[in-house]
Amino acid sequence: MQMWRFLAPSALGFTSRNMWHALVDRATGAPPRALRAMEHVAAHAEQGNPQDVLKRLDEFATSVRWMMSIGPEKDKVIAEARARLDGDPRVLELGAYAGYSSIYMADVLGPRTSITSVEVSADNVRAARGNIEHAGLAERIEVVHGSSSDVIPNLEGIFDLVFLDHWKDLYLKDLQLLEEHELIGPGSVVVADNVGELFGADVYLNYVRNCGRYDSTNRPATIEYTSLPDAVEISVYRGGGAGG
Ligand SMILES: C[S@@+](CC[C@H](N)C(=O)[O-])C[C@H]1O[C@@H](n2cnc3c(N)ncnc32)[C@H](O)[C@@H]1O
């Protein structure tokens, strides 16, 4: 990701607040943000209540430290992706962080939805698993510890919905890996978060819009817990990728 974009005047307040918080946390030896959020959930959220877990994560993100979870503003996008799918989707997420989006999707996509979420950071895996367990969703959400490029080739079967939300410069490479390993099929819906201008996602957007294998639409959004402009791309796979 091109971090210099976050030095634009419109983003400077957000960037400086985050840098300040990161400095304070480092100086005080505070635990990683995702683990602190998990402790907040453990202390305050009702056990087995996904909505309350999400509410407590929102509370932490707005009153303690900003979190890069999807937050409550992306509900319309997930609903739109859902409307394009039949039955109970099998979901793949790249980037679990503290488990917010996987808890959200498991809650709104129906009781037979299963989610595999891939996360490279051991601390974030712990936070995601802790929050998912607290929400009572551990049987439906599996958090796989590893880097997407290592994990994807070992996955099997078609995923109906793919949520790309890890590091933005990996979106294209990993989407092509999913095509190559036939983990998406005709009708699979790929949702890419944070493809607004501040994230510089042109290469990814150019691919899904112009390679001829996706019907792609862009939806305006805001960066989670801010009013900064962002966007989400919803791309329906037609087939014909590297895997045939
Ligand atoms: C924006 S956060 C994900 C937020 C989460 N989807 C949510 O909305 O709650 C990005 C996450 O991707 C993880 N990540 C980055 N690169 C990755 C990779 N190659 N494979 C797996 N996870 C990765 C980061 O450690 C981070 O936790």
The ligand as an SDF file (V2000), in Angstrom:
LIG
                    3D

 27 29  0  0  0  0  0  0  0  0999 V2000
   -7.8460   -4.9360    7.1990 C   0  0  0  0  0  0  0  0  0  0  0  0
   -7.3470   -6.2080    8.2560 S   0  0  0  0  0  0  0  0  0  0  0  0
   -8.6810   -7.3630    8.1080 C   0  0  0  0  0  0  0  0  0  0  0  0
   -9.9370   -6.8880    8.7480 C   0  0  0  0  0  0  0  0  0  0  0  0
  -11.0080   -7.9470    8.8770 C   0  0  0  0  0  0  0  0  0  0  0  0
  -11.3420   -8.5380    7.5940 N   0  0  0  0  0  0  0  0  0  0  0  0
  -12.2590   -7.3240    9.4540 C   0  0  0  0  0  0  0  0  0  0  0  0
  -12.9430   -6.5880    8.7420 O   0  0  0  0  0  0  0  0  0  0  0  0
  -12.5150   -7.5640   10.6390 O   0  0  0  0  0  0  0  0  0  0  0  0
   -6.0570   -6.9810    7.3410 C   0  0  0  0  0  0  0  0  0  0  0  0
   -5.5170   -8.2560    7.9650 C   0  0  0  0  0  0  0  0  0  0  0  0
   -4.8710   -8.9890    6.9330 O   0  0  0  0  0  0  0  0  0  0  0  0
   -3.7790   -9.6680    7.5160 C   0  0  0  0  0  0  0  0  0  0  0  0
   -2.8740  -10.0430    6.4090 N   0  0  0  0  0  0  0  0  0  0  0  0
   -2.0530   -9.2430    5.7010 C   0  0  0  0  0  0  0  0  0  0  0  0
   -1.4290   -9.9250    4.7400 N   0  0  0  0  0  0  0  0  0  0  0  0
   -1.8670  -11.2020    4.8220 C   0  0  0  0  0  0  0  0  0  0  0  0
   -1.5970  -12.3920    4.1000 C   0  0  0  0  0  0  0  0  0  0  0  0
   -0.7510  -12.4070    3.0660 N   0  0  0  0  0  0  0  0  0  0  0  0
   -2.2250  -13.5200    4.4490 N   0  0  0  0  0  0  0  0  0  0  0  0
   -3.1080  -13.5270    5.4870 C   0  0  0  0  0  0  0  0  0  0  0  0
   -3.3970  -12.4350    6.2180 N   0  0  0  0  0  0  0  0  0  0  0  0
   -2.8060  -11.2830    5.8930 C   0  0  0  0  0  0  0  0  0  0  0  0
   -3.2080   -8.6620    8.4970 C   0  0  0  0  0  0  0  0  0  0  0  0
   -2.3960   -9.2920    9.4720 O   0  0  0  0  0  0  0  0  0  0  0  0
   -4.4870   -8.0480    9.0620 C   0  0  0  0  0  0  0  0  0  0  0  0
   -4.8960   -8.7250   10.2280 O   0  0  0  0  0  0  0  0  0  0  0  0
  1  2  1  0
  2  3  1  0
  2 10  1  0
  3  4  1  0
  4  5  1  0
  5  6  1  0
  5  7  1  0
  7  8  2  0
  7  9  1  0
 10 11  1  0
 11 12  1  0
 11 26  1  0
 12 13  1  0
 13 14  1  0
 13 24  1  0
 14 15  1  0
 14 23  1  0
 15 16  2  0
 16 17  1  0
 17 18  1  0
 17 23  2  0
 18 19  1  0
 18 20  2  0
 20 21  1  0
 21 22  2  0
 22 23  1  0
 24 25  1  0
 24 26  1  0
 26 27  1  0
M  CHG  2   2   1   9  -1
M  END
$$$$
